[in-house]
Amino acid sequence: MPDSNYFDFLVIGGGIAGLTYALEVADYGSVAVLFKKGLSDSSTAWAQGGIAAVSAEDDSIELHLEDTLRAGAGLCNPEIVKIVVNEGPARVRELIGRGAHFDKDGANYHLNMEGGHSRRRIFHNADATGYEIQNTLLKRAGEHSSITFFPYANAVDLITTHKLGVDRENKNRAVGAYILFQDGCIKAVLAKHIMVATGGAGKVYLYTSNPDVATGDGIAMCFRAGARVANMEFFQFHPTCLYDPRAKNFLITEAMRGEGAVLRRQDGTAFMKKYHPDGELAPRDVVARAIDHEMKATGDEYVLLDITSRSADFIKGHFPTIYERCLKLGYDITREPVPVVPAAHYCCGGVLSDKNGCTDIERLYVAGECACTGLHGANRLASNSLLEGLVFAYRAAKHSLNTQGLNSSFSVPDWDPGSARDSDEEVVITQNWDEIRRFMFNYVGIVRTNKRLERALHRAELIEREINEYYWNFTVTSDLLELRNLSLVARLIIKSAICRKESRGLHYNLDYPEARDDQRGNTVLTPVRNHEKIEIAAAIE
C-alpha cells in the first residue's frame, strides 16, 4: 500500500495511454500508476501489428483521414479523426525519442501494410511492437522520481463528490478511488486528477485475443460513477486467432495478410475475393464475417492462413514471434498453413470523452481502449488504437495541467466491509464467468439476431443480480471485481446492440441487414440509478 493516500495524479492502468499520461505530468506533481497485475500485463504489450502514422513520401494526412473515415462506416467524428492523424506523427516521434525502436529498411523505417490502409504507414518492431512500446515507457517512467508504480492494485470504484454528498454546485467531480492492494486491504487513494486507462474488455467473450486483464474495469467503474458510455455494440473480432487449445489468446497479426498470406478453406480453396475486392486486405469486420460464413457453410471449426508463398527467410525475419510460437506447437508456417478463427479483439466503444479525454465527470479523464473518442466510429482501422492512446493521453495531460485541481479538504470515509465474510463458494465466480463468456460469444458475437439479443439480455440481468448479491455478502477479491465489471460490460454491449436497428460496421444483425440513415449516430448509454441497481437508458444520438 502507498505511504500516503494522496497524489496529484492517479493513473489507473499502465499501458501506452496510462504511462504516456504519467510521463507528461510527472514534472508537475506526484503520480501513482496502478497496474492490476504485473507491470507488463497490459493490452499494449500484446499488440503485434504496430502504430499507424503518416511518414512516407507517397502518403498524406488526407489519405490516412480518408482510410479512417471509410473504415468507420459513417460514424467517425471527423474533427477527432483530423486531430489524431494530424498530431499522430509528432506523438510517434516523441515515442521514438523516448527510446522505442521500430524496424528499418536501410535508412528509412520499414512500414507495414494492413487491411483498410491505402498506403504503408505502420511503424512496427517485427511482430512485437506493443512489447517494445510497453518496455520503453516502463523504463522511462521508472526513471522518474515523481512516478510510483503499484502492481497488483485493483481499483474497486471511483470516489466522486456526488457519492460523498459534498458538491453544492450540482457538478460531479472525481476525487479518487478505492483500491484493493496486494495485501488484501482496500484503501481510498485521492488525487487532483484521475486518468482511467484500463484497456479493453475482450474477456467478455469466449474466444479473444486479449490478455486476461481485459475485463472492462474502467468502463464499468466510470459508468457506475455516472459517466456515459457509447458504441459498445461495435466490438471488433480479429479474423485470425490461432485455433489451438494450447495457444491461449495467440493472435496472428494482420500484417501477415499485408505481406501476402491467403485465407483458405480446409480443402485449400481461397475465398476472400468473393466477399470483397480487396481480398485478404478488406476491413476486419468483412474478413471476420467471411470466415464465420465459411465455417458455418462447411461445418469446419477453423479456416487456414497460408503465407508459404513467401520465402522462409522473409517469414522468419518479419514474423519471428509468430514463427517461433507456432513452431513450438508443431506448425511450421514457412511450409504449411495454420488454423485460425475469429476472436474478440477490440472494443470500439467505451466511456464517452471529448477531444481532451474529458468525461462527464470533472477531473476524470479516459484514454486508450476504454474510451470512446469518436475516432473509430463503427469499425477501427487497423493500428489506429496505439496511436489513439498516445494522442489522447498527451492531450489529457495538457488539459490536466491547465485545469486547477480540486481542493481535498473534505474527508473520505474508509472502506467499510460491513458484514462481508470470506467465501467458501468460489464456484459461483467461475460458473458465472464461463456462462457470461459463452452466451456473449454465441448470442452477441459476429452475427446477431433480435431473438439472440433478447436471450442474452435475460441471462445477463439474472447473472448480474446474482453477482451483486454475492459482492455485498463476501470479501472483495480481484476475481470478484473482474466478474462484477465483466457482467456490467456484457449488459452494456447487449443494450447497445438492441438499441441499434440496423447493420453497420462491426454490428451485424440478420433482422436489420442494411444500414439506415436514421440510425447514423452514436449509441449513448446513460446510467440511471434505481436503488442499488443501475438501469441503462440507451438512445441513438
Helices and strands as residue ranges (DSSP letters): E 6-12, H 16-25, G 26-28, E 31-34, H 43-46, E 51-52, H 61-71, H 78-97, E 104-105, E 108-109, E 122-123, H 129-142, E 147-150, E 154-160, H 161-164, E 174-180, E 186-196, G 202-204, H 217-225, E 229-230, E 235-242, H 255-258, E 262-264, G 272-274, G 279-281, H 284-298, E 303-306, H 312-318, H 320-328, E 338-347, E 350-352, E 364-366, G 368-370, E 371-372, H 385-401, H 427-443, H 450-473, H 478-499, G 517-519, E 523-530, E 533-540
